[in-house]
Amino acid sequence: MTGRLIAAVAALTLGGCAGEAVRQNGTEPVIMGSADRGEMLVQQKCAGCHAVERSGDSPMTGAPPFRAMGVLYPVRDLQEAFAEGLVTAHPAMPAFEMTPTEIADLIAYLERVSGTGPGV
């Protein structure tokens, strides 16, 4: 019976860790994004207007390619803008609300596609 209790506690503990990778940064946790999940997100929500790959033109003239984002801006600095709701001067840009995990995933993907992320 004790073996089952230990197994149940271990399963709950590991299950809680499997959802999102989190690391401590000072006093608040930082969600570690997944570039793979970020890629799926941008394919669904952004690729209609932006070039989201390492090559190619944006379908909408004037929409910056995502590979240029890390060169134009420090990508990590965009995290707050995404959290507050991205506002642009372009009237065709829809308003997006994203969860903290989606924001972390998007940042991870932007770093990967622009070649500016850690370990790149």
BELUR-V576181 format. One line per field, one symbol per residue. psi: psi as a letter, one per 30 degrees, with the letter a starting at -180 (. if undefined). burial: 1 if it has 9 or more other ideal C-beta (glycine too) atoms within 8 Angstrom, else 0. A space follows every 50 residues. Layout:
BEGIN
psi->???
burial->???
END
This chain:
BEGIN
psi->eeeeeeeeeeeeeeefffekkklkjcfkkkkkljeeeeeeeeeeffffek jgaflllkekkfjkkfffefeekjefffeeeeefjkklfjffjlkkkkle eeeeeeeeeeeeffgglkg.
burial->00000000000000000000000000000111111011101110011011 11000001110011111111000010011011100100000000000100 11111111111111011000
END
